[in-house]
Amino acid sequence: MPDIPVRTDFPRKVREIDNTWIPMSDGTKLAARIWLPEDAEADPVPAILEYLPYRKRDGTVERDHLTHPYFAGFGYAGVRVDMRGTGDSEGICLGEYLTQEQDDALDVIAWLAAQPWCSGAVGMIGISWGGFNGLQVAARRPPALKAVITLCSTDDRYSDDIHFMGGAMLTDKLAWGATAFAIANTPPDPAIVGDRWREMWKERLENNGLWMLDWFRHQRRDAFYRHGSVCEDFSAIEAAVYAVGGWADGYTNAIFRLLEHLPGPKKGLVGPWAHKYPHFAEPGPRIGFLQECLRWWDQHLKGIDTGIMNEPILRAWVQDPAPPATHYAERPGKWVAEPSWSGTRTDELALTLVPGGLTRETARDGSIVIASPQTVGRGAQNWCSYGLVADLATDQRVEAGGSVVLETGPLEDDLELLGFPILDAEVASDRPVANLAAVLSAVAPDGAATLVTYGVLNLTHRNSHADPAPMTPGKAERVRLQLNVCGQRFAKGQRLRLALSTSYWPVIWPAPETLQLTLSTGKSRLLLPVRKPKGSDSALTPFGAPEGAAPLRTDKPGRHEFSRTETIDLVSGISTYRRNDASEPVTHLHTGIEFGSRSEDVFTIHPDDPNSATGTCRWHKTYRRDDWQATVDAEVTVRALRDVWRIDATLRALDGDDVVAEREWHEDVPRDLV
């Protein structure tokens, strides 16, 4: 966790409730950690809930220490709750975003609102899972929930989550699936739950299961994904919503849809950040995000007019040109303001595709053939970047040999984009199932190419994610491929590059057969959302400097090691992509827990064989205090065979040297036009 300035001079003194139990309607008890003003019972305060499966004792504890005591110091109760069947809470957890999860949240909110130290008003804050369920719970309209801050989240669990992009299956379905598998099978802390910790752990190991199997069984946008997707009925959300994210994150598209469709009070904030809170995220610049949160909470939970609702609905960091790099401490750019966001494309630049180029001129009809090796995509960033490690895209010149590359000439003037680029194309496929990837890059005069944004489309989903239809081989059809939203300035002298490919590994799983696409030039266009400067840009008040409460105390700084490599066996031709992430065991001094973890993701493929695509993800987690030691080892492998997804998983849990559980899963899931 990066260092940020520590705030200690709070208006109200803070006390901590290390653990308390919140009863659910069925008698199950959830574990909560609460920070609140010492005098809250005499002068009640609103509650800010963060509701997660990520273990309040050791999983999110670093960021919790920065955030929740800070809120408490300014007259709020910061409440961190472990979901049912996770962390120190009772019960079992059978999957993501289930009705049970939402029902429990309603019970938690009602309990908070009824406490003598609470004013009766509740807000929810969260990033990723906590951002998802903030929106989902708001759609259930609990009376006490007045405001939400949702970060790095989605309104659409099918189109913009770890499962699919453009109907193509993401490899993050495996990577996150293995991560969630390991988290869901960790034990509660004996210091909180007592001697029953092992019994509770066995209940989880026997019942929490491998959620990922359900994710692979559902390959269309069916009821499984509609549940928890608030885009199904935006009007259900009446609470005020502040949606926050960053260009390096995987979830930024949803912010713009929320601003377009939510009926109630709303704001959006997009920085250069990856999947982290903006007061300690990279790429920077970091901002005083907790101060911004307080302005939102004061406005909507305390009725104090902070002026935040008089400001532009969207504030975004438009990035300046930068050389390609897998990690940036900061991205140069500027803050811009949009007074409204309707999704209407008022100023659009249309570039026609021609062999080898992109032109503003009318072009004669022609065609280009796209037939990529399976290894195209090696220069991509992780679908969801975490920023603090080198997980961004490399120089896009590495992709040129396997892609069809189309470029403009050098720009005569700067060009600023804010919104969704769209490839509107006429395409024919020689196979019924085919993927098309489109990557937009900024090419410097020296030839270095920096990825700006990308998108993929499973062509069987060209008309519907709910009812896909195979392509008719040889038949040209119009398709609309939306790239991820971006905010980028291209400088005079740079060129725009569009790279098209039939593979994008290891971001998406390959189509089941080798294939060839024929794209009609002259009839295909790249549509770019041009933004012209507005007077409101210069009127923006600067954000404060980042700050937080006192950080977590540990026995040592703790080393974090990350590596990301690709190797090619020049005899077999197999390409191996590997990510390793390890955190040295450290002891948290407030609990005495020593926690350590390591993970490894390995993806292999042969450039000529889509059915060679294999991914294996492994996790090792250890928890120790005095003579107590618990270990979890989890491994999941997926093979993309022609007709099935072959899934194998193992789980091993140890209490010291004693085996608590050993389980295996083996399943073939038929491929469904993916």
N, C-alpha and C positions, 0 to 999 in steps of 0.2 A: 504494500500500500504506500503510495507516494506521500511524502511529508507535505502538509499544508499548515498555514498559520493556525495556532490554537487560540480559541476564544475562551476566556475564563471570567470576564466581568459581566455576568448575566444579571438582568434585572431581578430575577427571583432565584433563591437558593434551591438546589435540586436534591431530591432524595431518590433512591433506587429501590425498587422491589425486585429482588433477584429472581424470584419465581412465585407465581401465584396460579391458581387453577381456575379456569373458566368453565362452568358446567354447560354441556350441550343438552338439547331437549331429550335425547335418549339416555342421558346419564354419563356419557363419555366426557372426560375432562381434558381440556387443552391447556398446555403450559404456556405461560406468558411472562415476559420480562417487561417491567414498566419503569420509566423515569418520569417524575412529575415534580412540580414545585412543592416545597415542604409545607406551604400553607394552603395547598389546593382544597382541603376540606372546608376551610374558612372562606376561600375565594376560588370557587370551582373553575375549571378550565376545559376547553375542548380536548378531545382525544384524537391522536393521529395514529392510525393502525397500519402496521406492515405485517402481512399475513402470508407466510411462506412455508415450504417444506425443507428449507435449507439449513436447519439446525441453528437455533438462536445461541446455543452455548458455545459453539466453535465454528460454525459454517459461515455466518454473515457477521460475526462478532466484531471484526475490524471496522467495517463501515457503520455498524450499529453504534459503536462508541463515538464516532464522529458526528452522527446525525441526531439520534433520539435525545441524548442529554442536551444538545443544542436547542432543540424545540422546547424541551422542558424549561430551560433557562429563560425562555421568552414567553412563558405562560401557557404551555400545552402539556399534555401527557403523551409522551412517546411510548407506544405500545408495540412490542414485537412478539407475535404469536406463532408457535409451531403448529402447522396444520395437523389434522387427525392422522395418526399412524406415522408421524415423522418427528424427528428431534426428541423431545421429552414428552410429547403428547400421547395419549392413549389411543387405542383403536388401530385400524389398518387403513392403508391408502391404496386404492385400486387403480389410480390413473390420474391424468391431468384434467383439471377444470370440470370435475364431475359435479352433478347436482348436489351430492353430499357436501362437497367443498363449499359451495355457495350457501347451502342451508346452514352449515356451521358458522360461516361468516355472518349471517344474519343474527344468529344467537350471540356471537361475540359482540357485534355492534350494539345489540339491545342491552347486553350486560354492561358494556362500557358506559352507555348513556345513562344507565341507572345508578352508577357509582356515586357516592356522596362527593367525591372530588371532581366529578365531571359536570360540565355545564349542560350536558344533554346533546351537544353538537359533536359530530364525529367526522373526520376526514380519513381518506385512505391514500397511502403513498406506496409505490413499489416500482421496481425495475424488472423487466422480463416477466417471470411468473407473477410477481406481485403487481406489475403493471397490467397484465391480463386480467387478473381477478378483481382489480379495482374497477375496471370497466364492467366486468360481468356482474359484480355485486351491485354496482350502481344501477344496472338495468333491472335489478330486482326491487329497487326503490325502497330500501329500508328507511323509515321516516327520519332517523337520526343522521343519516349519511348526507351531508350537505355539499361536499367537495372532494375531488379526486385529483391527485397528481400522478399521471401514468407515464412511465419512462420505458422506452425501448420495448414497446408492446404492440399488439395488433388488434384490429377489429375483425379480422378474417382468418380463422385458424387454418383454412385450406390454402388460400392464395399467398399469405404472408406470414408463415411460421416455418419451423424447421422441416416441415413435411414436403412441401411442393413449391416450385416456382414455375409459373406458366404451365402447370400440369405435369412438369417433369419432376421426377423424384430426386430430392436432395440427399446427398450422402450424410448431411447433418441428422437425418432421420435415424441413422445408425449411431453417429457420434454422440448426439444428445441422448438418444435412447439408452446407450451404455452408461452415460453419466447419470441419468435419472435412475437407472437400474441399481447402480452402486449406492446412490444417496438414499433411495427408498428402503434399503436393506441394512442401514446402519443402526446401532443400538441407542437406546436412551442412556442418560447419565445416571449411574447409581446414586450420585450425590443428590439428585432431584427425586428419583422415583423409588429409591431404596432397593431392598433385596429382590423385588419383583422385576428388576431390569432385564434379567435373562429370560424370564417368562414372556415379557413384552417383546423382547427381541425375537424369540422363537415364533411368536404369533406373526410378526412382520415377515420373517424369512419364509414362513409357510404360506402366507396369503398375499403379500404385496405384489408378487409376480413380476413378469417381464412385460411391462406395458407396451413395449415396442411391437409385440406381435399384433395387437389391435391396430396399431398405426399402419402396418403393412397389409393387413387384411382389408382395410378401407383405402382404396386408391382413387375413388371419385369423390366429388364434393357432395357427400350424402349427409344424413342426419347426424352421423358421428362428428363431422366437422362443423355442421351448422350450429350444433349445440356449443355455446360459449363464444360464438361469433356475433358480436353485437351489431355488425353490419346488417344482420337479418332484420333488425328493428332499431334504428338509431333513436327513434322517438321515445323508446323506453327509458332513456337516460335523461333524467331531469337535473341531477347534481351538476355543479360547475366542474368542468374538466380542463385541466392544463396538461397538454400532451407534449412530451419532450423526447428528443432523440438526437442522433448525429449521423453525418454522411457515411462514416465508416461502419455503422451498425447495420444489422440485417433487417431492422423493423421500421425504417423511417417512412416508408410509403404510407403507413396507416395514419400518420399525423395529418397528412393532407386530406385524406378522406374524412377523418373526424372533423376537421375544420369546415369541410364542405357540407357535412350532413347533420352534425349534432344540432339539436334545436335550442339548447340552453346556453348558459354562459360558457365560453370556451376560449382558449388561447393555445398557440403552438410556439415551440422554441426548438430550433434545429441548429446545432453547432457542428464543428468538425469532428466531434467525439466518436469514439467506439462505444462498446457495450458497457458503459460505466456511468456513475453519477457525475454530473458536470463539474463538481468542485474538486474532483481528483482524476478526471478522465484525461486520456491522451487519444489522439492528437489534441493539443491545446489550440487556442487559449482556454484555460480553465476560467470559470467565473464564480462569483459569490452566489452559488445556487441556493444555499440554505437561506440566505437573505431574501432571495426571490420567492422561495417557498413560503416564508413568513408573510410576505406581502399578499400572497394568494390565500393563506389560511386566515390572516387578519380580515381580509375582505369578506370571505365567504363563511367563516366560522365565528367571527366576533362582530361582524357588521361594521367594521372600521373602513372608511373609504380611503384606500391606499393609492388610488389613482390607477391601479393596474388595469381596470376594465376600460379606461379611457385611452389606453395605448393601442397600437396596431395589433390586430388579431394574430399576426404571424411575425416572428423575428427570426431571421435565418442568417447564417454565416456563409457568404458567397466566397468560395475559395479562389485564391489567386493561383496562377501556374506554379508548379513545383516539380522538380525532377523526380523520377520514379524512385520509390524507396519502400522497403517492407515495414518500416517504422518511422513515424514522425513524432518528435516531441511536440511540435507545433506545426500547424498549417497556416501560412499567411492568407489574409483575406480581409473582409470587412462585414460588419453587420448591416443588414438591410431590413426594411420594414414593408409589410403588406397590410393595408388597412382592412382588406377582406380577402377571402379565398373561396371562389366559387367552383374551381376546377375548369372553368371555361378558358380555352386557349385563345387569348385575344391578340397575341403577337407571335406568330409562328413562322419559322424559317423552314421552308421545304427544300430539301436537297434530293435531286433525282439520282438514282443509282445508275451508273454506266460502267462498263468494264474498266476496272482499275481506278475508278474515281467517283466523286460526288460533285454534282454541279447544280447551280441554280437555274441553268438553262433547260429548255425543252430538249429532250433527247429522243433519238430514234429507238424503236424497239430492238431488243437483242436479248441475250441470255448469258448467264454465268452458271457454272457448275460448282457445287460445293460438296466435297467428299473428304472429310477430315480423318486423320488418324485418331484413334481413341484417346491419345495423350494430349490433345489440345485442351488447354485449361490449366496447364502446369504453372503458368504465370499469374493465375488468379489470386485474389485474396481469399481468406476464409469467408464463407458465407456470412458469418457473424464475427466481426473482428472484436477483440478485447483490448486492442490498442497498446497496452503496456508491454506487449511482446511483438516480435517481428512476424505478424500474420497478415500484413497487407500485400498488395500485388507487386510483382516484380516489373521490370522493364518489359513492356508488351511486345518488343521486337522478338522475344523468344517464341511468340505465337505465330509469327508471320508465315512460316513455312507450311503450317497445317491449316491455315485459314485463308479465306478470300479477303484481301485487304483492299479497301476503297478509301481514297483520300481526296480532300479538297486541295486546292492550291494554297499557298501561304495567305493568311488572312490580311486584308488591307486595313482593317480596324479591329479593335477589341470587340469581343462578342461575349455577352453575359447570358447564362442560362439559369432558370429557376423553374423546375417542374419536371414532368415526365417526358423524356424523348420517346418517340414511337416509330417503329419500323412498320410501314404499311406496304406490304409486298404481295406479289403474285408468285406462288411457289408450286412446283410439282415435285413429288417424291416417287422414287422407284420401289418404296416399301410402304406397307400400310401404317407402320409405326415409325415415327421419325422425330428427332429433336433438332431445333434450330437455335443457335446461340448468337447473340449480337453484342459486341463490345465497342463502346465509344471511348476513344483515347484522345489525348492532346499530344501532338507530336512537335517537339522543339526543333529549331533549325538544325541542331546537330544530330537529329534522328531519334533521340530518346523519346519513348512513348509512355506517358503516364495514364493509367486507367482512370477514367472519370466515372463511368457507370456501365452496367451491363444488364441484359435480360435474356431469358430463355423461354422457349415455347415448345411444348410437346404438341406436334401438329394435329394429333388426334383430338386435342382440346381446343382447336381453333375456334369453335363456335360455343362450346359449353364445357365447364369442368364437371358438371353433374351428369351429362350424357355425351361422353366422348364418342367419336366415330372415326374408324380407320380412314386413312387417305386412300383414294383410288389411284393405284400406281399409274403414273404418266399423266394424270389429270391436273392441270394447273388450277389453283384456288387462291382467293385472296385471304391473307392472314394479317392479323394486327398484333405485333409483338411489342408490349410495353416494357421499356427499360426502367430500372429503378430510378426513383426521383433523384435529382441532383441540383446542386447550386454551385456553379463553376464559371469563372471568367477565363476565356481563351484570349491570349494576347496577340496583338498584331504580329504577324510573321510566323505564328504557329499554324499547323494544319490540323484539321479534324480527321480522325481515322475511324472508320467503321470496319471491324473485323467480323466476318461471318463464318460459322463453323457448324458441323453436325455433331460435335461432341464438346463437352466442357467439364472435363475430369480433372480433379476429383470434387468438383462442386455438385454435379449431378451424375446420377447413374446413367450408363449408356442405354440407347435403344437396343432391343433384343437382336437386331441384325445389322450388319454393315449396310450402309445406305448411301444414296446419292440424291441430292436436291438440285433442281434446276430453277433458278430465279430469273424472272423476266425483268430485264433492265428497261428503262424507259417507262415501265408501268409500276415501278417500285420506288418508294420515297422514304427518306429519313426526315421526320418532322421534329423540329427542335423548339422548345419553349423559351423564346427570347424574352429577356427582361431588360427594360430600359430603366435607368436611374430615376428615383422618385425623391421629391422633396422631403418625404417622411424619413428617408434614410439618415439625413444629417441631423434630424431633430431627436434621434434616439438618445436617451440618457444612458451613459455607460453603466455596465454592471459593476458591482463592488468586487473587491478582491476575494478569492476563495478563502474560506475559513471553516473551522469545525471545532467540536468539543475536544477534550483531551483524548489522545489516541489510546488504543489498547496497550497495556503493559505486558511485555513478554520477557522471557529469560535471556533472549538474544535476538538480534535482528531477523534471523531466519533467511536462508538463501532460497531463491526461486530460480530454477533452471528451465529454460525452454529451448528446444531445437526444432528446426523444420527443414527437412532435406528431401531431395529427390535424387535417386540413383537409377542408372540404366544398366542392366546386364547386357553387355554387347554380344554375348553368345546366344542367350535365350531371347533377347529383345524385351524382356519384362521390365517395366518401369515401376519403381517402388517409391511412393510418397509417404513420408513418416513425420509425425509430430510427437514429440516427447515433452512432458510437462511434469516437473517435480518440485515439491515444496519440502524443504528440510523440516523435520519435526521441531516444533517449538512449544514451550510451555506457556500457557496463558495464566498469568499470575493471579488473576482474580478468582479463578476456578481450580487451578492446579492441573488442568487437563493438558497433556502433551498430545498434539495432533500433527500428523504428517500424511502426505498423499503423493502418489505419482500416477501418471496415466500415459498411455501410448496408443496412438492411432496409426494404423498401417493400411495403406490402400495400394493394391497392385493391379496392373492391367497390361495386356499386350496391345501394341498399337494397331494390330490388324484383327483383334478378336474381342468384340464386346462381351462375350460370354466368359471371358477370363477375369472380369472385374470382380475383385474381392476386397472387402474391408474387414479389419479386425480391430476392436477397441478394447483396451484393458484398463482396469482401475485397481489400485491397491490403497486401502485406507487403514490407518492405525489410530487408536485412541488409548491413552495410558494415563493412569494416576496411581501412584504407590504400587500395590500389588494387583491392581486391576488393569487388564489389557485386552482390548477387543480388536479384531482384524477382519476386514472384508476384502475379498478378492473376487472381482467380477470380470468376465470376458464374454464378448459377443462378436460373432462373425456373420457376415452376410455375403452370399455369392449371387451374382446377377446372371443366372442361367437363362437360356432362351425362353423357357416357358414358366419358370418359377423363380421366386426369391427363396433361396435356401438359407435358413436361419438356425444357427447353433449358439447356445449360450451355456455358461457354467457359473455357478455361484458357490463360494466357500466362505464360511464364517467361523472364526475361532475365538474362544474365550481362553486367553492364554495359549496353551498348547492343546486345549480340548476342542475338538470339532463340534460346533453347535449345529451346523447344517451343511450339507453338500447337495446341490440340486443341478439338474441339467434340463435343457429345453432343446428340442429338435423339431423343426417344422418346415415344410415346403408350402409356400403361399403362391397360388397361381398369379401370374402377371395379368393385369387388366388394362391393356392398351397403354402401358407405361414402359 
